[in-house]
């Protein structure tokens, strides 16, 4: 999982499943916040600009790929990515000495 933050004010923008470069942020991969995840039912023309709620910085523009998946084309330099590590639970097969 990856977390996106505004590069201007460091505010939380979204959490999504994925890895690697972030050129397109597909709406169907967004986990949080619900307000962004719920945009999956909209068309590309109905999708609003992705804007930081704290400082108003523009982060992404609505687009779609060849298969028709709606996404935000992220504006380089307007956001930061941060990897999220899930809490690891010990395996029952692990021996603790």
CNS distance restraints for C-alpha pairs under 8 A (distance, minus, plus):
assign (resid   1 and name CA) (resid  15 and name CA) 6.86 0.50 0.50
assign (resid   1 and name CA) (resid  16 and name CA) 5.66 0.50 0.50
assign (resid   1 and name CA) (resid  17 and name CA) 4.55 0.50 0.50
assign (resid   1 and name CA) (resid  18 and name CA) 5.87 0.50 0.50
assign (resid   1 and name CA) (resid  19 and name CA) 7.19 0.50 0.50
assign (resid   1 and name CA) (resid  83 and name CA) 6.19 0.50 0.50
assign (resid   1 and name CA) (resid  84 and name CA) 5.40 0.50 0.50
assign (resid   1 and name CA) (resid  85 and name CA) 7.32 0.50 0.50
assign (resid   2 and name CA) (resid  15 and name CA) 5.64 0.50 0.50
assign (resid   2 and name CA) (resid  16 and name CA) 5.48 0.50 0.50
assign (resid   2 and name CA) (resid  17 and name CA) 6.25 0.50 0.50
assign (resid   2 and name CA) (resid  18 and name CA) 6.55 0.50 0.50
assign (resid   2 and name CA) (resid  19 and name CA) 6.87 0.50 0.50
assign (resid   2 and name CA) (resid  81 and name CA) 6.50 0.50 0.50
assign (resid   2 and name CA) (resid  82 and name CA) 5.67 0.50 0.50
assign (resid   2 and name CA) (resid  83 and name CA) 4.62 0.50 0.50
assign (resid   2 and name CA) (resid  84 and name CA) 5.63 0.50 0.50
assign (resid   3 and name CA) (resid  12 and name CA) 7.56 0.50 0.50
assign (resid   3 and name CA) (resid  13 and name CA) 7.58 0.50 0.50
assign (resid   3 and name CA) (resid  14 and name CA) 5.81 0.50 0.50
assign (resid   3 and name CA) (resid  15 and name CA) 4.36 0.50 0.50
assign (resid   3 and name CA) (resid  16 and name CA) 6.55 0.50 0.50
assign (resid   3 and name CA) (resid  81 and name CA) 5.73 0.50 0.50
assign (resid   3 and name CA) (resid  82 and name CA) 5.07 0.50 0.50
assign (resid   3 and name CA) (resid  83 and name CA) 6.22 0.50 0.50
assign (resid   3 and name CA) (resid  84 and name CA) 6.73 0.50 0.50
assign (resid   4 and name CA) (resid  12 and name CA) 6.34 0.50 0.50
assign (resid   4 and name CA) (resid  13 and name CA) 5.42 0.50 0.50
assign (resid   4 and name CA) (resid  14 and name CA) 5.24 0.50 0.50
assign (resid   4 and name CA) (resid  15 and name CA) 6.25 0.50 0.50
assign (resid   4 and name CA) (resid  79 and name CA) 6.49 0.50 0.50
assign (resid   4 and name CA) (resid  80 and name CA) 5.63 0.50 0.50
assign (resid   4 and name CA) (resid  81 and name CA) 4.79 0.50 0.50
assign (resid   4 and name CA) (resid  82 and name CA) 6.38 0.50 0.50
assign (resid   5 and name CA) (resid  10 and name CA) 5.30 0.50 0.50
assign (resid   5 and name CA) (resid  11 and name CA) 5.37 0.50 0.50
assign (resid   5 and name CA) (resid  12 and name CA) 4.67 0.50 0.50
assign (resid   5 and name CA) (resid  13 and name CA) 5.22 0.50 0.50
assign (resid   5 and name CA) (resid  14 and name CA) 7.27 0.50 0.50
assign (resid   5 and name CA) (resid  79 and name CA) 5.53 0.50 0.50
assign (resid   5 and name CA) (resid  80 and name CA) 5.09 0.50 0.50
assign (resid   5 and name CA) (resid  81 and name CA) 6.46 0.50 0.50
assign (resid   5 and name CA) (resid  82 and name CA) 7.79 0.50 0.50
assign (resid   6 and name CA) (resid  10 and name CA) 4.77 0.50 0.50
assign (resid   6 and name CA) (resid  11 and name CA) 5.31 0.50 0.50
assign (resid   6 and name CA) (resid  12 and name CA) 6.68 0.50 0.50
assign (resid   6 and name CA) (resid  13 and name CA) 6.57 0.50 0.50
assign (resid   6 and name CA) (resid  52 and name CA) 6.52 0.50 0.50
assign (resid   6 and name CA) (resid  57 and name CA) 7.64 0.50 0.50
assign (resid   6 and name CA) (resid  59 and name CA) 7.63 0.50 0.50
assign (resid   6 and name CA) (resid  78 and name CA) 6.25 0.50 0.50
assign (resid   6 and name CA) (resid  79 and name CA) 4.56 0.50 0.50
assign (resid   6 and name CA) (resid  80 and name CA) 6.24 0.50 0.50
assign (resid   7 and name CA) (resid  77 and name CA) 7.00 0.50 0.50
assign (resid   7 and name CA) (resid  78 and name CA) 5.30 0.50 0.50
assign (resid   7 and name CA) (resid  79 and name CA) 4.53 0.50 0.50
assign (resid   7 and name CA) (resid  80 and name CA) 5.60 0.50 0.50
assign (resid   8 and name CA) (resid  55 and name CA) 7.58 0.50 0.50
assign (resid   8 and name CA) (resid  57 and name CA) 7.37 0.50 0.50
assign (resid   8 and name CA) (resid  78 and name CA) 7.14 0.50 0.50
assign (resid   8 and name CA) (resid  79 and name CA) 7.80 0.50 0.50
assign (resid   9 and name CA) (resid  54 and name CA) 7.38 0.50 0.50
assign (resid   9 and name CA) (resid  55 and name CA) 6.69 0.50 0.50
assign (resid  11 and name CA) (resid  52 and name CA) 7.44 0.50 0.50
assign (resid  11 and name CA) (resid  54 and name CA) 6.66 0.50 0.50
assign (resid  13 and name CA) (resid  33 and name CA) 7.77 0.50 0.50
assign (resid  13 and name CA) (resid  52 and name CA) 6.69 0.50 0.50
assign (resid  14 and name CA) (resid  30 and name CA) 6.85 0.50 0.50
assign (resid  14 and name CA) (resid  31 and name CA) 7.46 0.50 0.50
assign (resid  14 and name CA) (resid  32 and name CA) 5.50 0.50 0.50
assign (resid  14 and name CA) (resid  33 and name CA) 6.01 0.50 0.50
assign (resid  14 and name CA) (resid  36 and name CA) 7.78 0.50 0.50
assign (resid  15 and name CA) (resid  30 and name CA) 5.95 0.50 0.50
assign (resid  15 and name CA) (resid  31 and name CA) 5.53 0.50 0.50
assign (resid  15 and name CA) (resid  32 and name CA) 5.11 0.50 0.50
assign (resid  15 and name CA) (resid  33 and name CA) 7.27 0.50 0.50
assign (resid  16 and name CA) (resid  29 and name CA) 5.32 0.50 0.50
assign (resid  16 and name CA) (resid  30 and name CA) 4.24 0.50 0.50
assign (resid  16 and name CA) (resid  31 and name CA) 5.13 0.50 0.50
assign (resid  16 and name CA) (resid  32 and name CA) 7.03 0.50 0.50
assign (resid  17 and name CA) (resid  29 and name CA) 5.47 0.50 0.50
assign (resid  17 and name CA) (resid  30 and name CA) 6.71 0.50 0.50
assign (resid  17 and name CA) (resid  31 and name CA) 7.24 0.50 0.50
assign (resid  18 and name CA) (resid  29 and name CA) 7.43 0.50 0.50
assign (resid  22 and name CA) (resid  74 and name CA) 7.10 0.50 0.50
assign (resid  23 and name CA) (resid  73 and name CA) 5.94 0.50 0.50
assign (resid  23 and name CA) (resid  74 and name CA) 5.58 0.50 0.50
assign (resid  24 and name CA) (resid  71 and name CA) 5.93 0.50 0.50
assign (resid  24 and name CA) (resid  72 and name CA) 5.50 0.50 0.50
assign (resid  24 and name CA) (resid  73 and name CA) 4.68 0.50 0.50
assign (resid  24 and name CA) (resid  74 and name CA) 5.92 0.50 0.50
assign (resid  25 and name CA) (resid  29 and name CA) 7.60 0.50 0.50
assign (resid  25 and name CA) (resid  30 and name CA) 7.96 0.50 0.50
assign (resid  25 and name CA) (resid  71 and name CA) 5.20 0.50 0.50
assign (resid  25 and name CA) (resid  72 and name CA) 5.02 0.50 0.50
assign (resid  25 and name CA) (resid  73 and name CA) 6.53 0.50 0.50
assign (resid  25 and name CA) (resid  74 and name CA) 6.84 0.50 0.50
assign (resid  26 and name CA) (resid  30 and name CA) 7.09 0.50 0.50
assign (resid  26 and name CA) (resid  69 and name CA) 6.99 0.50 0.50
assign (resid  26 and name CA) (resid  70 and name CA) 6.07 0.50 0.50
assign (resid  26 and name CA) (resid  71 and name CA) 4.06 0.50 0.50
assign (resid  26 and name CA) (resid  72 and name CA) 6.44 0.50 0.50
assign (resid  27 and name CA) (resid  36 and name CA) 7.23 0.50 0.50
assign (resid  27 and name CA) (resid  37 and name CA) 6.19 0.50 0.50
assign (resid  27 and name CA) (resid  39 and name CA) 6.87 0.50 0.50
assign (resid  27 and name CA) (resid  40 and name CA) 5.61 0.50 0.50
assign (resid  27 and name CA) (resid  69 and name CA) 7.96 0.50 0.50
assign (resid  27 and name CA) (resid  70 and name CA) 6.17 0.50 0.50
assign (resid  27 and name CA) (resid  71 and name CA) 5.30 0.50 0.50
assign (resid  27 and name CA) (resid  72 and name CA) 7.47 0.50 0.50
assign (resid  28 and name CA) (resid  37 and name CA) 6.79 0.50 0.50
assign (resid  28 and name CA) (resid  40 and name CA) 6.02 0.50 0.50
assign (resid  28 and name CA) (resid  70 and name CA) 8.00 0.50 0.50
assign (resid  29 and name CA) (resid  37 and name CA) 7.88 0.50 0.50
assign (resid  30 and name CA) (resid  36 and name CA) 7.03 0.50 0.50
assign (resid  30 and name CA) (resid  37 and name CA) 5.30 0.50 0.50
assign (resid  31 and name CA) (resid  37 and name CA) 6.19 0.50 0.50
assign (resid  32 and name CA) (resid  36 and name CA) 7.05 0.50 0.50
assign (resid  32 and name CA) (resid  37 and name CA) 6.48 0.50 0.50
assign (resid  33 and name CA) (resid  37 and name CA) 6.42 0.50 0.50
assign (resid  34 and name CA) (resid  38 and name CA) 5.81 0.50 0.50
assign (resid  35 and name CA) (resid  39 and name CA) 6.97 0.50 0.50
assign (resid  36 and name CA) (resid  40 and name CA) 7.91 0.50 0.50
assign (resid  39 and name CA) (resid  47 and name CA) 7.16 0.50 0.50
assign (resid  40 and name CA) (resid  70 and name CA) 7.41 0.50 0.50
assign (resid  42 and name CA) (resid  46 and name CA) 5.85 0.50 0.50
assign (resid  42 and name CA) (resid  47 and name CA) 6.19 0.50 0.50
assign (resid  43 and name CA) (resid  47 and name CA) 6.28 0.50 0.50
assign (resid  43 and name CA) (resid  70 and name CA) 7.12 0.50 0.50
assign (resid  44 and name CA) (resid  62 and name CA) 5.95 0.50 0.50
assign (resid  44 and name CA) (resid  63 and name CA) 5.94 0.50 0.50
assign (resid  44 and name CA) (resid  64 and name CA) 6.66 0.50 0.50
assign (resid  44 and name CA) (resid  70 and name CA) 6.00 0.50 0.50
assign (resid  44 and name CA) (resid  71 and name CA) 7.92 0.50 0.50
assign (resid  45 and name CA) (resid  62 and name CA) 7.52 0.50 0.50
assign (resid  47 and name CA) (resid  62 and name CA) 5.98 0.50 0.50
assign (resid  48 and name CA) (resid  61 and name CA) 7.79 0.50 0.50
assign (resid  48 and name CA) (resid  62 and name CA) 6.90 0.50 0.50
assign (resid  49 and name CA) (resid  58 and name CA) 7.26 0.50 0.50
assign (resid  49 and name CA) (resid  59 and name CA) 7.76 0.50 0.50
assign (resid  49 and name CA) (resid  60 and name CA) 6.11 0.50 0.50
assign (resid  49 and name CA) (resid  61 and name CA) 5.19 0.50 0.50
assign (resid  49 and name CA) (resid  62 and name CA) 6.30 0.50 0.50
assign (resid  50 and name CA) (resid  58 and name CA) 6.18 0.50 0.50
assign (resid  50 and name CA) (resid  59 and name CA) 5.36 0.50 0.50
assign (resid  50 and name CA) (resid  60 and name CA) 4.79 0.50 0.50
assign (resid  50 and name CA) (resid  61 and name CA) 6.30 0.50 0.50
assign (resid  50 and name CA) (resid  62 and name CA) 7.86 0.50 0.50
assign (resid  50 and name CA) (resid  72 and name CA) 7.22 0.50 0.50
assign (resid  51 and name CA) (resid  56 and name CA) 5.64 0.50 0.50
assign (resid  51 and name CA) (resid  57 and name CA) 5.60 0.50 0.50
assign (resid  51 and name CA) (resid  58 and name CA) 4.53 0.50 0.50
assign (resid  51 and name CA) (resid  59 and name CA) 5.46 0.50 0.50
assign (resid  51 and name CA) (resid  60 and name CA) 7.11 0.50 0.50
assign (resid  52 and name CA) (resid  56 and name CA) 4.85 0.50 0.50
assign (resid  52 and name CA) (resid  57 and name CA) 5.25 0.50 0.50
assign (resid  52 and name CA) (resid  58 and name CA) 6.53 0.50 0.50
assign (resid  52 and name CA) (resid  59 and name CA) 6.93 0.50 0.50
assign (resid  57 and name CA) (resid  78 and name CA) 7.39 0.50 0.50
assign (resid  58 and name CA) (resid  75 and name CA) 7.76 0.50 0.50
assign (resid  58 and name CA) (resid  78 and name CA) 7.21 0.50 0.50
assign (resid  59 and name CA) (resid  74 and name CA) 5.86 0.50 0.50
assign (resid  59 and name CA) (resid  75 and name CA) 5.45 0.50 0.50
assign (resid  59 and name CA) (resid  78 and name CA) 5.49 0.50 0.50
assign (resid  59 and name CA) (resid  79 and name CA) 6.62 0.50 0.50
assign (resid  60 and name CA) (resid  72 and name CA) 5.21 0.50 0.50
assign (resid  60 and name CA) (resid  73 and name CA) 5.19 0.50 0.50
assign (resid  60 and name CA) (resid  74 and name CA) 4.22 0.50 0.50
assign (resid  60 and name CA) (resid  75 and name CA) 5.42 0.50 0.50
assign (resid  61 and name CA) (resid  72 and name CA) 5.14 0.50 0.50
assign (resid  61 and name CA) (resid  73 and name CA) 5.19 0.50 0.50
assign (resid  61 and name CA) (resid  74 and name CA) 6.65 0.50 0.50
assign (resid  61 and name CA) (resid  75 and name CA) 7.76 0.50 0.50
assign (resid  62 and name CA) (resid  70 and name CA) 7.33 0.50 0.50
assign (resid  62 and name CA) (resid  71 and name CA) 5.99 0.50 0.50
assign (resid  62 and name CA) (resid  72 and name CA) 4.67 0.50 0.50
assign (resid  62 and name CA) (resid  73 and name CA) 6.30 0.50 0.50
assign (resid  63 and name CA) (resid  70 and name CA) 5.95 0.50 0.50
assign (resid  63 and name CA) (resid  71 and name CA) 5.38 0.50 0.50
assign (resid  63 and name CA) (resid  72 and name CA) 5.71 0.50 0.50
assign (resid  63 and name CA) (resid  73 and name CA) 6.21 0.50 0.50
assign (resid  64 and name CA) (resid  68 and name CA) 5.45 0.50 0.50
assign (resid  64 and name CA) (resid  69 and name CA) 5.28 0.50 0.50
assign (resid  64 and name CA) (resid  70 and name CA) 4.32 0.50 0.50
assign (resid  64 and name CA) (resid  71 and name CA) 5.47 0.50 0.50
assign (resid  64 and name CA) (resid  72 and name CA) 7.77 0.50 0.50
assign (resid  65 and name CA) (resid  69 and name CA) 5.63 0.50 0.50
assign (resid  65 and name CA) (resid  70 and name CA) 6.87 0.50 0.50
assign (resid  65 and name CA) (resid  71 and name CA) 7.62 0.50 0.50
assign (resid  74 and name CA) (resid  78 and name CA) 7.92 0.50 0.50
assign (resid  75 and name CA) (resid  79 and name CA) 7.63 0.50 0.50
assign (resid  90 and name CA) (resid  94 and name CA) 6.85 0.50 0.50
